[in-house]
Amino acid sequence: MAKGLDRLRGWARRVKRDVLAVWLAARDRRTPWSARLVGALTAAYALSPVDLIPDVIPVLGLLDDLLIVPLGLMLAVRLIPGPLMAEFRARAAEMEARPRSWMAAVVVVGVWVGVMIFAIPMHTEIAAWLKN
């Protein structure tokens, strides 16, 4: 059972790396236009919070992610020349290995909290003004 979970985790890491690699390929001028189009659409779908079938629908909601993303990745990888794909995979692996900036996350959350603190009183004042 543990061996199967390790294989599944490895597959998920490779899919994550390939999504990033395909996104890099879609932005590179050396990549053929067909691969750029398929790669951009696949990466955008994989990284987007919007799904064709919402995840709250049992089974079908997750099934679209398990089919669309891997099939799009397979097509994009086949359309990208081998040496270029190897370069993009190496860059993607390097980007994943970089440390994350927790300070940047704290700043972004702080800005959102500040906006909410400012927006809530403004909302009540506007609502009161509109009632009059």
C-alpha positions in Angstrom: 0.0 0.0 0.0 2.8 2.4 0.9 4.6 1.6 -2.4 1.4 2.6 -4.3 1.1 5.9 -2.4 4.8 6.7 -3.2 4.2 6.0 -6.9 1.1 8.2 -6.8 3.0 11.0 -5.0 5.8 10.8 -7.6 3.3 11.0 -10.4 1.6 14.0 -8.9 5.0 15.7 -8.5 5.8 15.0 -12.2 2.4 16.4 -13.3 3.0 19.5 -11.2 6.5 20.0 -12.7 5.2 19.4 -16.2 2.4 21.9 -15.8 5.0 24.5 -14.9 7.3 23.3 -17.7 4.5 23.5 -20.3 3.7 27.0 -19.0 7.3 28.0 -19.5 7.2 26.4 -23.0 4.1 28.3 -23.9 5.9 31.6 -23.2 9.0 30.7 -25.1 9.3 31.8 -28.8 11.3 28.6 -29.7 8.3 26.5 -29.0 6.0 25.7 -32.0 2.8 27.7 -32.0 0.6 24.6 -31.8 2.5 23.5 -28.6 2.3 27.0 -27.2 -1.5 27.1 -27.7 -2.1 23.6 -26.2 0.4 24.3 -23.4 -1.0 27.7 -22.5 -4.6 26.3 -22.4 -3.6 23.2 -20.4 -1.5 25.2 -17.8 -4.2 27.8 -17.5 -6.8 25.2 -16.8 -4.6 23.4 -14.3 -3.7 26.5 -12.4 -7.2 28.1 -12.7 -9.6 27.9 -9.8 -12.5 27.6 -12.3 -13.4 24.1 -13.6 -15.6 22.9 -16.4 -17.3 20.7 -13.8 -17.3 22.1 -10.2 -15.4 19.9 -7.7 -18.5 19.9 -5.4 -20.2 17.5 -7.8 -19.2 14.0 -6.5 -16.9 12.0 -8.7 -17.4 14.1 -11.9 -16.0 17.2 -10.3 -12.6 15.5 -9.8 -12.8 13.4 -12.9 -12.4 16.3 -15.2 -9.2 17.3 -13.5 -7.9 13.7 -13.7 -8.6 13.6 -17.4 -8.2 17.0 -18.9 -5.0 18.1 -17.3 -3.0 14.8 -18.0 -4.3 14.5 -21.5 -3.5 18.2 -22.3 0.0 17.7 -20.8 0.6 14.6 -22.8 -0.4 16.4 -26.0 1.6 19.5 -25.2 4.7 17.4 -24.3 4.4 15.5 -27.6 4.2 18.8 -29.6 7.3 20.3 -27.8 10.6 19.2 -29.3 12.5 16.8 -26.9 15.5 19.0 -26.1 13.3 22.0 -25.4 11.1 20.0 -23.1 14.1 18.8 -21.2 15.2 22.4 -20.7 11.8 23.5 -19.5 11.5 20.6 -17.1 14.9 21.4 -15.7 13.9 25.1 -15.2 10.6 24.0 -13.7 12.4 21.7 -11.2 14.8 24.5 -10.3 11.9 26.9 -9.7 10.1 24.4 -7.5 13.3 23.9 -5.4 13.6 27.6 -4.6 12.5 28.7 -1.1 9.1 30.4 -0.9 8.9 33.9 0.5 6.7 33.8 3.6 7.3 37.5 4.1 5.7 38.3 0.8 2.6 36.2 1.8 2.4 38.1 5.1 2.5 41.4 3.2 -0.2 40.3 0.8 -2.5 39.1 3.6 -1.8 42.3 5.5 -2.9 44.4 2.5 -6.1 42.4 2.2 -6.8 42.8 5.9 -6.2 46.5 5.6 -8.6 46.8 2.6 -11.3 44.9 4.5 -10.9 47.0 7.6 -11.3 50.1 5.4 -14.1 48.6 3.2 -16.4 47.4 6.0 -17.0 50.8 7.6 -17.3 52.4 4.1 -19.9 49.8 3.2 -22.1 50.6 6.2 -21.8 54.4 5.6 -22.8 54.0 2.0 -25.7 51.7 2.9 -26.9 54.3 5.4 -26.6 57.1 2.9 -28.5 55.2 0.3 -31.4 54.5 2.7 -31.9 58.3 3.2 
